Amino acid sequence: MKVNLVKYTPEPEKMVAVAARLCYSPAGGEKLFENLNNEEVVKLVRFVVKSGHLSTTEHVVFTFAAEGVSRSLTHQLVRHRLASYNQQSQRYVKFHENFQYITPPAVSNNNKVSDKFAEMIEKIHAFYEEMLDAGVEVEDARYILPAASETKIIITMNGRELLHFFTVRCCNRAQWEIRQLAILMLKLVKKISPVIFENAGPNCLRGPCPEGKFKCEVPPKASDFDA
Ligand SMILES: Cc1cc2nc3c(=O)[nH]c(=O)nc-3n(C[C@H](O)[C@H](O)[C@H](O)COP(=O)(O)OP(=O)(O)OC[C@H]3O[C@@H](n4cnc5c(N)ncnc54)[C@H](O)[C@@H]3O)c2cc1C
């Protein structure tokens, strides 16, 4: 899996701080942008994130390019509605050259099934090719492709949605692959916005675990998410 932070709102923490200060100031946003110093920015951002005044974090957006992930992962990812996505199409991109797929570690580490998994994928791939050769359109042949198929996706989320996404997807209850993606994304944004995201991650980093009987035995540590 590869994920890069390709674009983001410049000076995101200052943007959030300006939005917060504007609510209580006679000055306009432009003046505040000129006048707020670093110390005030850090204080304001900490305050709004801690107090839940999270609409201020909606003014900053982060765009990621992910590849080497499965269709299974992206199916889970796009359930997060307050985000924008563009994904490589299986209608317009043929999968007959370099057919890539993701093998879950639980399969590759299990020698009772790992070879068979690869064989089944090969069979599916061969039949996909057979359908294309028989004149089936790419958009219809793709119905046979597995959830393991590799895909590429561009994701844009604002600060508030990212905080929510990290809460549910950095948690050990999330599936390994989307969890891996969420952790990589969190590490990337922490480098740019260390204050907005300083306590980001699963609920258990900030309070009691809400998972009840599904609570994990070894909860993650804050340092697992450090940049
Ligand atoms: C461990 C785990 C297991 C899961 N298992 C399943 C499963 O078995 N089956 C399944 O279908 N899904 C499952 N999901 C997906 C889950 O139900 C959500 O669809 C997904 O996590 C997106 O999160 P969300 O709906 O909170 O928020 P997002 O879409 O990311 O939106 C963020 C927040 O905005 C608000 N919001 C967004 N849209 C609305 C709206 N229409 N109305 C009101 N408020 C809104 C909510 O407060 C929401 O939390 C699972 C998720 C996790 C993390």
The ligand as a MOL file (V3000), in Angstrom:
LIG
                    3D

  0  0  0     0  0            999 V3000
M  V30 BEGIN CTAB
M  V30 COUNTS 53 58 0 0 0
M  V30 BEGIN ATOM
M  V30 1 C -15.6000 -1.5450 12.7070 0
M  V30 2 C -16.6310 -1.1880 11.6720 0
M  V30 3 C -17.5470 -2.1350 11.2620 0
M  V30 4 C -18.5380 -1.8120 10.3210 0
M  V30 5 N -19.4170 -2.7800 9.9320 0
M  V30 6 C -20.4040 -2.4480 9.0420 0
M  V30 7 C -21.3730 -3.4240 8.6350 0
M  V30 8 O -21.3390 -4.5710 9.0730 0
M  V30 9 N -22.3130 -3.0570 7.7440 0
M  V30 10 C -22.4070 -1.7840 7.2410 0
M  V30 11 O -23.2960 -1.4810 6.4450 0
M  V30 12 N -21.4760 -0.8380 7.5920 0
M  V30 13 C -20.5060 -1.1410 8.4750 0
M  V30 14 N -19.5980 -0.1820 8.8260 0
M  V30 15 C -19.6620 1.1460 8.1970 0
M  V30 16 C -20.3680 2.1670 9.1050 0
M  V30 17 O -21.6840 1.7720 9.3680 0
M  V30 18 C -20.3700 3.5630 8.4290 0
M  V30 19 O -21.1130 3.4860 7.2130 0
M  V30 20 C -18.9940 4.0670 8.0930 0
M  V30 21 O -18.0940 3.8440 9.1590 0
M  V30 22 C -19.0730 5.5650 7.7610 0
M  V30 23 O -19.1260 6.2990 8.9720 0
M  V30 24 P -20.2420 7.3270 9.3910 0
M  V30 25 O -21.5660 6.9470 8.8500 0
M  V30 26 O -20.1260 7.5710 10.8600 0
M  V30 27 O -19.7750 8.6560 8.8430 0
M  V30 28 P -19.4100 9.5170 7.5780 0
M  V30 29 O -20.1780 9.1670 6.3750 0
M  V30 30 O -17.9280 9.5000 7.5200 0
M  V30 31 O -19.9540 10.9090 8.1230 0
M  V30 32 C -19.3890 11.5490 9.2810 0
M  V30 33 C -20.4480 11.9370 10.2700 0
M  V30 34 O -21.3430 12.8710 9.6430 0
M  V30 35 C -22.6460 12.6580 10.1370 0
M  V30 36 N -23.4990 12.2380 9.0100 0
M  V30 37 C -23.0880 11.8470 7.7760 0
M  V30 38 N -24.1560 11.5710 7.0010 0
M  V30 39 C -25.2520 11.7690 7.7690 0
M  V30 40 C -26.6360 11.6270 7.5520 0
M  V30 41 N -27.1290 11.2160 6.3970 0
M  V30 42 N -27.4530 11.9340 8.5440 0
M  V30 43 C -27.0010 12.3480 9.7520 0
M  V30 44 N -25.6820 12.4850 10.0440 0
M  V30 45 C -24.8240 12.2070 9.0590 0
M  V30 46 C -22.5630 11.5720 11.1840 0
M  V30 47 O -22.3760 12.1610 12.4440 0
M  V30 48 C -21.3340 10.8000 10.7710 0
M  V30 49 O -20.7230 10.0910 11.8400 0
M  V30 50 C -18.6000 -0.4950 9.7670 0
M  V30 51 C -17.6780 0.4620 10.1830 0
M  V30 52 C -16.6940 0.1360 11.1260 0
M  V30 53 C -15.7010 1.1920 11.5370 0
M  V30 END ATOM
M  V30 BEGIN BOND
M  V30 1 1 1 2
M  V30 2 1 2 3
M  V30 3 2 2 52
M  V30 4 2 3 4
M  V30 5 1 4 5
M  V30 6 1 4 50
M  V30 7 2 5 6
M  V30 8 1 6 7
M  V30 9 1 6 13
M  V30 10 2 7 8
M  V30 11 1 7 9
M  V30 12 1 9 10
M  V30 13 2 10 11
M  V30 14 1 10 12
M  V30 15 2 12 13
M  V30 16 1 13 14
M  V30 17 1 14 15
M  V30 18 1 14 50
M  V30 19 1 15 16
M  V30 20 1 16 17
M  V30 21 1 16 18
M  V30 22 1 18 19
M  V30 23 1 18 20
M  V30 24 1 20 21
M  V30 25 1 20 22
M  V30 26 1 22 23
M  V30 27 1 23 24
M  V30 28 2 24 25
M  V30 29 1 24 26
M  V30 30 1 24 27
M  V30 31 1 27 28
M  V30 32 2 28 29
M  V30 33 1 28 30
M  V30 34 1 28 31
M  V30 35 1 31 32
M  V30 36 1 32 33
M  V30 37 1 33 34
M  V30 38 1 33 48
M  V30 39 1 34 35
M  V30 40 1 35 36
M  V30 41 1 35 46
M  V30 42 1 36 37
M  V30 43 1 36 45
M  V30 44 2 37 38
M  V30 45 1 38 39
M  V30 46 1 39 40
M  V30 47 2 39 45
M  V30 48 1 40 41
M  V30 49 2 40 42
M  V30 50 1 42 43
M  V30 51 2 43 44
M  V30 52 1 44 45
M  V30 53 1 46 47
M  V30 54 1 46 48
M  V30 55 1 48 49
M  V30 56 2 50 51
M  V30 57 1 51 52
M  V30 58 1 52 53
M  V30 END BOND
M  V30 END CTAB
M  END
